[in-house]
Amino acid sequence: MGKALIIGCGGVASVAIHKCCQNSEVFEEICIASRTKAKCDKLRGELAPKTKTAIHTAQVDANNVEELTALIKQYQPDIVMNLALPYQDLTIMDACLAAGVHYLDTANYEPEDTAKFEYKWQWAYRDRFRDAGLTAVLGCGFDPGVTGVFSAYALKHEFDEIHEIDILDCNGGDHGYPFATNFNPEINIREVSANGSYWEDGRWVETKPMEIKREYDFEGVGKKDMYLLHHEELESLAKNIPGIRRIRFFMTFGQSYLTHLKCLENVGMTSIEPILYEGREIVPLQFLKAVLPDPASLGPRTVGKTNIGCILRGVTDGKEKDYYLYNICDHQECYREVGSQAVSYTTGVPAMIGAMMVIKGLWKGPGVFNVEEFDPDPFMEALNRWGLPWKESHHPVLVD
Ligand SMILES: NC(=O)c1ccc[n+]([C@@H]2O[C@H](COP(=O)([O-])OP(=O)(O)OC[C@H]3O[C@@H](n4cnc5c(N)ncnc54)[C@H](OP(=O)(O)O)[C@@H]3O)[C@@H](O)[C@H]2O)c1
């Protein structure tokens, strides 16, 4: 049915590639293109004997629009799946426009020198994608991604109006290291060391990092401390869910993670300001990334489950109502299936599903869209089929 060009070959991309190869009816051909081609070739070597999907590989620097455009024009995919880093979003969108191909990513653009992520840079491409008759799907991992689809599904089937959304991201996994991050350490630490914020009554309320803490009893995991963070889907949901009054995002962190992070922050290791070291400029956070365990290596060691979802409050037929949609995912089951832990799995599966929605014409533009702007039903059905079955509760415990 279709062809996808996948940029990046890290933790998330590896899961998406496994899933495309399980779904050969839709993904007849894929090309894996990344900075380090050896990683792409290694994965092709593992998967080619087990799949009907034809796998090609290429070397590409996704910061270079010309190089990317040439690759896209040569390969002529139906869609480019950007599973590299948020720094590359704009160059990959530029190349998609130049080559006339649809686009999908899992994280919004963040300039490398300021740890601030916002949709404004990518939303500025709306007219260009619309005029070119192309579709760009933004933020199609789990959060953002499935959390937006959950919100759209709840609005379509459960509520007349949604007033509050609490997104709860719990990772109950244990990898046995005193400190490691479950996805790209540089992006992860930039996210969690920034100020928190939430949306209330039409404005942003800013908090200090980790200032707001709650405890929640997660099904499949148990009681965990969780902390309010700023997260990118807050920005799009605030625009796309009519009548919304408050949206918050909470993520669980263990005490050991927080103590290590505080210490690293205190000594300056999480800074993104370049320093001079033995005559050479280095960025402390990038150096830290180099000494931390590679997230891709956590798969065999991580045990436990993730539980990610949305608690929604609103009204239907004039009555107040609460509703919780969530997914529980087991780290070891993911590892047995695709050789990765659940954090990469819960991101890579929705990326494959989003690309499938575009290839099948179930999600179409033209323009630049966040996932909650599309019909959630075929995506919800695909989550159940492709490894992320969801659960619902009409009487959830609320977060105060
Ligand atoms: N929405 C969600 O739920 C969610 C959750 C987790 C992560 N994410 C996002 O998923 C993305 C991937 O995360 P990850 O953990 O898979 O990261 P990762 O393991 O570090 O992989 C990143 C990949 O991108 C490649 N890359 C980096 N710069 C490149 C360039 N200039 N040109 C070509 N390739 C380049 C890297 O190549 P090398 O191998 O050469 O380094 C690597 O293969 C990130 O944007 C992250 O923010 C989203």
The ligand as an SDF file (V2000), in Angstrom:
LIG
                    3D

 48 52  0  0  0  0  0  0  0  0999 V2000
    5.7570   11.9130   22.2390 N   0  0  0  0  0  0  0  0  0  0  0  0
    6.3120   11.0560   23.0690 C   0  0  0  0  0  0  0  0  0  0  0  0
    5.6030   10.3640   23.7960 O   0  0  0  0  0  0  0  0  0  0  0  0
    7.8110   10.8930   23.1250 C   0  0  0  0  0  0  0  0  0  0  0  0
    8.3840   10.1010   24.1340 C   0  0  0  0  0  0  0  0  0  0  0  0
    9.7660    9.8540   24.1110 C   0  0  0  0  0  0  0  0  0  0  0  0
   10.5440   10.4290   23.1090 C   0  0  0  0  0  0  0  0  0  0  0  0
    9.9580   11.2400   22.1540 N   0  0  0  0  0  0  0  0  0  0  0  0
   10.7650   11.8480   21.0710 C   0  0  0  0  0  0  0  0  0  0  0  0
   11.2260   10.8190   20.2140 O   0  0  0  0  0  0  0  0  0  0  0  0
   12.3940   11.2750   19.5340 C   0  0  0  0  0  0  0  0  0  0  0  0
   13.4450   10.1760   19.5090 C   0  0  0  0  0  0  0  0  0  0  0  0
   13.8350    9.8360   20.8350 O   0  0  0  0  0  0  0  0  0  0  0  0
   14.8350    8.6090   21.0960 P   0  0  0  0  0  0  0  0  0  0  0  0
   14.7770    8.3160   22.5350 O   0  0  0  0  0  0  0  0  0  0  0  0
   14.5880    7.5520   20.0910 O   0  0  0  0  0  0  0  0  0  0  0  0
   16.2400    9.3310   20.7770 O   0  0  0  0  0  0  0  0  0  0  0  0
   17.6240    8.6300   20.4130 P   0  0  0  0  0  0  0  0  0  0  0  0
   17.6480    7.2010   20.8810 O   0  0  0  0  0  0  0  0  0  0  0  0
   18.6940    9.5630   20.8400 O   0  0  0  0  0  0  0  0  0  0  0  0
   17.5810    8.5750   18.8090 O   0  0  0  0  0  0  0  0  0  0  0  0
   17.6880    9.7170   18.0150 C   0  0  0  0  0  0  0  0  0  0  0  0
   18.0950    9.2750   16.6160 C   0  0  0  0  0  0  0  0  0  0  0  0
   18.1510   10.4370   15.7720 O   0  0  0  0  0  0  0  0  0  0  0  0
   19.3710   10.4010   15.0640 C   0  0  0  0  0  0  0  0  0  0  0  0
   19.8100   11.7510   14.7520 N   0  0  0  0  0  0  0  0  0  0  0  0
   20.1560   12.7350   15.6270 C   0  0  0  0  0  0  0  0  0  0  0  0
   20.5670   13.8260   14.9590 N   0  0  0  0  0  0  0  0  0  0  0  0
   20.4720   13.5160   13.6320 C   0  0  0  0  0  0  0  0  0  0  0  0
   20.7540   14.2230   12.4370 C   0  0  0  0  0  0  0  0  0  0  0  0
   21.2090   15.4850   12.4520 N   0  0  0  0  0  0  0  0  0  0  0  0
   20.5480   13.6040   11.2640 N   0  0  0  0  0  0  0  0  0  0  0  0
   20.0790   12.3270   11.2210 C   0  0  0  0  0  0  0  0  0  0  0  0
   19.7940   11.6150   12.3160 N   0  0  0  0  0  0  0  0  0  0  0  0
   19.9930   12.2060   13.5060 C   0  0  0  0  0  0  0  0  0  0  0  0
   20.3470    9.7270   15.9970 C   0  0  0  0  0  0  0  0  0  0  0  0
   21.4500    9.2790   15.2380 O   0  0  0  0  0  0  0  0  0  0  0  0
   22.7880    8.6730   15.9430 P   0  0  0  0  0  0  0  0  0  0  0  0
   22.4370    7.2540   16.1260 O   0  0  0  0  0  0  0  0  0  0  0  0
   23.8660    8.9240   14.9710 O   0  0  0  0  0  0  0  0  0  0  0  0
   22.9690    9.4300   17.2390 O   0  0  0  0  0  0  0  0  0  0  0  0
   19.4800    8.6110   16.5760 C   0  0  0  0  0  0  0  0  0  0  0  0
   19.4150    7.5060   15.7070 O   0  0  0  0  0  0  0  0  0  0  0  0
   12.8270   12.5430   20.2730 C   0  0  0  0  0  0  0  0  0  0  0  0
   12.4120   13.6440   19.4860 O   0  0  0  0  0  0  0  0  0  0  0  0
   12.0360   12.5140   21.5510 C   0  0  0  0  0  0  0  0  0  0  0  0
   11.7700   13.8040   22.0430 O   0  0  0  0  0  0  0  0  0  0  0  0
    8.6160   11.4590   22.1380 C   0  0  0  0  0  0  0  0  0  0  0  0
  1  2  1  0
  2  3  2  0
  2  4  1  0
  4  5  1  0
  4 48  2  0
  5  6  2  0
  6  7  1  0
  7  8  2  0
  8  9  1  0
  8 48  1  0
  9 10  1  0
  9 46  1  0
 10 11  1  0
 11 12  1  0
 11 44  1  0
 12 13  1  0
 13 14  1  0
 14 15  2  0
 14 16  1  0
 14 17  1  0
 17 18  1  0
 18 19  2  0
 18 20  1  0
 18 21  1  0
 21 22  1  0
 22 23  1  0
 23 24  1  0
 23 42  1  0
 24 25  1  0
 25 26  1  0
 25 36  1  0
 26 27  1  0
 26 35  1  0
 27 28  2  0
 28 29  1  0
 29 30  1  0
 29 35  2  0
 30 31  1  0
 30 32  2  0
 32 33  1  0
 33 34  2  0
 34 35  1  0
 36 37  1  0
 36 42  1  0
 37 38  1  0
 38 39  2  0
 38 40  1  0
 38 41  1  0
 42 43  1  0
 44 45  1  0
 44 46  1  0
 46 47  1  0
M  CHG  2   8   1  16  -1
M  END
$$$$
